[in-house]
């Protein structure tokens, strides 16, 4: 029986090989070659496209994507942690309602949410009409980096709040009572108990915001107006317009490596934290 | 005092979350084409929406791809999960790591990688390639939803069924499938939502012959803000809202029955 059932996974294994593994190898292959992509025999090994990545123009794009993703992750953390804390401390009666209210905007398509900001921020959009009406200077952030940052925070904030909330809501309330019985005030309780216990949630929140933020091309395309291209925009451009698959592929590989490194760093932090928790016992 | 601060803080956050959506919805009824000025109530943008052949076509492709990819990925994913569950530890780890690649990889990489594959084998980009791409990124989620249910299941009940004379396929249909059905259902819902919501992977694999709603919104938005997109957004948002409320209601009831 066991052996018979194992056979059931074979078709999917073949499927994965064709549609998951082969495409990634193709990307790796194109990143390491040069020549006409439609004539495979003309391709030869070359590191040219990786060299191209090192040109100042493209290095700046990579740096920008990394920094914007980092800053938006930090803003999400600073804004989102209190939200998670407040929701987790709300009465059971209202907690689900609050959580639901927080999640409803997420049910709207990602593009539409970004589009909504486009119409708010545009030079003669509602925000600027309002500012002119009350005599304040106009807000000219779209298209630009600030608008991209705003779009990232708006779209990815729930990815930060949810994992932190999940961890916080599982903290044993007796531990907090014990802390205050032992004379810890609210700040001490927060710093010594709540914060350390919530690190796993913070770590997964950071990963879940950083990953989509660093690879986006929609937000920068719509709110950045091409002024601040990110690595995602470059990849899109190379595959759809410039048709330089070699360069696009090496950018994709670099994006994947960036993400792998940041995931490794985050899981390291998570692990260290758990080890320390062990020692404290 | 601190209670007031909490309320104000949550108020600001909710304002930040909801203001754009509310403005979008309100302005879909705006007679004036301008984004900042109210020119009176109208339903003409909605009328224009229903008249547009482009939008009807995009809606058709969105739903068709979502339904087909959900059906196929749920069936294939469940069958694969049955197989994976009975594998040795080593091969299971290898298979699951492969399975996780589309989940962990950024969408843009999955998108361009699939596009590269399709073009390399001279498969013309269009409806079929978009459908394949959606199945590729949906199956991993179905497997991730079904596998835990299979592991929770008591292994002996299938054996018991067969000892009592059930054929393997009868045991599968009458014992195993009902046992893991919550996992199958949540996997299917996940696949459906992901497909409806997807933009990035469709964008790279759909080519020009098949356009879904997200691709249409993107190309319309890139050309500038238009009131018809507001109307489209409002309808899409309300549809999802109603669907989610129904699903939540259903699962609430399910829990009540269980209790």
HADDOCK unambig.tbl for C-alpha pairs under 7 A between the chains (distance, minus, plus):
assign (segid A and resid 2 and name CA) (segid B and resid 86 and name CA) 5.67 0.50 0.50
assign (segid A and resid 5 and name CA) (segid B and resid 82 and name CA) 6.58 0.50 0.50
assign (segid A and resid 5 and name CA) (segid B and resid 83 and name CA) 5.08 0.50 0.50
assign (segid A and resid 5 and name CA) (segid B and resid 86 and name CA) 6.49 0.50 0.50
assign (segid A and resid 6 and name CA) (segid B and resid 83 and name CA) 4.14 0.50 0.50
assign (segid A and resid 6 and name CA) (segid B and resid 84 and name CA) 6.47 0.50 0.50
assign (segid A and resid 6 and name CA) (segid B and resid 86 and name CA) 5.49 0.50 0.50
assign (segid A and resid 6 and name CA) (segid B and resid 87 and name CA) 5.90 0.50 0.50
assign (segid A and resid 7 and name CA) (segid B and resid 83 and name CA) 6.17 0.50 0.50
assign (segid A and resid 8 and name CA) (segid B and resid 79 and name CA) 5.96 0.50 0.50
assign (segid A and resid 8 and name CA) (segid B and resid 80 and name CA) 5.68 0.50 0.50
assign (segid A and resid 8 and name CA) (segid B and resid 82 and name CA) 6.78 0.50 0.50
assign (segid A and resid 8 and name CA) (segid B and resid 83 and name CA) 4.62 0.50 0.50
assign (segid A and resid 9 and name CA) (segid B and resid 79 and name CA) 6.89 0.50 0.50
assign (segid A and resid 9 and name CA) (segid B and resid 80 and name CA) 4.28 0.50 0.50
assign (segid A and resid 9 and name CA) (segid B and resid 81 and name CA) 7.00 0.50 0.50
assign (segid A and resid 9 and name CA) (segid B and resid 83 and name CA) 4.38 0.50 0.50
assign (segid A and resid 9 and name CA) (segid B and resid 84 and name CA) 5.82 0.50 0.50
assign (segid A and resid 12 and name CA) (segid B and resid 80 and name CA) 6.02 0.50 0.50
assign (segid A and resid 19 and name CA) (segid B and resid 114 and name CA) 6.99 0.50 0.50
assign (segid A and resid 19 and name CA) (segid B and resid 136 and name CA) 6.81 0.50 0.50
assign (segid A and resid 23 and name CA) (segid B and resid 113 and name CA) 4.79 0.50 0.50
assign (segid A and resid 23 and name CA) (segid B and resid 114 and name CA) 5.69 0.50 0.50
assign (segid A and resid 23 and name CA) (segid B and resid 116 and name CA) 6.82 0.50 0.50
assign (segid A and resid 23 and name CA) (segid B and resid 117 and name CA) 5.46 0.50 0.50
assign (segid A and resid 24 and name CA) (segid B and resid 113 and name CA) 5.82 0.50 0.50
assign (segid A and resid 27 and name CA) (segid B and resid 113 and name CA) 6.07 0.50 0.50
assign (segid A and resid 83 and name CA) (segid B and resid 10 and name CA) 6.94 0.50 0.50
assign (segid A and resid 105 and name CA) (segid B and resid 17 and name CA) 6.70 0.50 0.50
assign (segid A and resid 105 and name CA) (segid B and resid 18 and name CA) 6.90 0.50 0.50
assign (segid A and resid 107 and name CA) (segid B and resid 240 and name CA) 6.48 0.50 0.50
assign (segid A and resid 107 and name CA) (segid B and resid 241 and name CA) 6.88 0.50 0.50
assign (segid A and resid 108 and name CA) (segid B and resid 237 and name CA) 5.27 0.50 0.50
assign (segid A and resid 109 and name CA) (segid B and resid 197 and name CA) 5.91 0.50 0.50
assign (segid A and resid 111 and name CA) (segid B and resid 214 and name CA) 6.93 0.50 0.50
assign (segid A and resid 111 and name CA) (segid B and resid 218 and name CA) 6.90 0.50 0.50
assign (segid A and resid 112 and name CA) (segid B and resid 233 and name CA) 6.22 0.50 0.50
assign (segid A and resid 115 and name CA) (segid B and resid 221 and name CA) 6.76 0.50 0.50
assign (segid A and resid 116 and name CA) (segid B and resid 20 and name CA) 5.33 0.50 0.50
assign (segid A and resid 116 and name CA) (segid B and resid 21 and name CA) 6.41 0.50 0.50
assign (segid A and resid 116 and name CA) (segid B and resid 24 and name CA) 5.90 0.50 0.50
assign (segid A and resid 117 and name CA) (segid B and resid 20 and name CA) 6.09 0.50 0.50
assign (segid A and resid 119 and name CA) (segid B and resid 35 and name CA) 6.39 0.50 0.50
assign (segid A and resid 119 and name CA) (segid B and resid 225 and name CA) 6.37 0.50 0.50
assign (segid A and resid 120 and name CA) (segid B and resid 20 and name CA) 6.93 0.50 0.50
assign (segid A and resid 124 and name CA) (segid B and resid 35 and name CA) 6.97 0.50 0.50
assign (segid A and resid 124 and name CA) (segid B and resid 36 and name CA) 6.35 0.50 0.50
assign (segid A and resid 125 and name CA) (segid B and resid 35 and name CA) 5.17 0.50 0.50
assign (segid A and resid 125 and name CA) (segid B and resid 36 and name CA) 4.80 0.50 0.50
assign (segid A and resid 126 and name CA) (segid B and resid 35 and name CA) 6.34 0.50 0.50
assign (segid A and resid 126 and name CA) (segid B and resid 36 and name CA) 4.27 0.50 0.50
assign (segid A and resid 129 and name CA) (segid B and resid 36 and name CA) 6.02 0.50 0.50
assign (segid A and resid 212 and name CA) (segid B and resid 106 and name CA) 6.84 0.50 0.50
assign (segid A and resid 215 and name CA) (segid B and resid 106 and name CA) 6.40 0.50 0.50
assign (segid A and resid 222 and name CA) (segid B and resid 222 and name CA) 6.25 0.50 0.50
assign (segid A and resid 252 and name CA) (segid B and resid 109 and name CA) 6.07 0.50 0.50
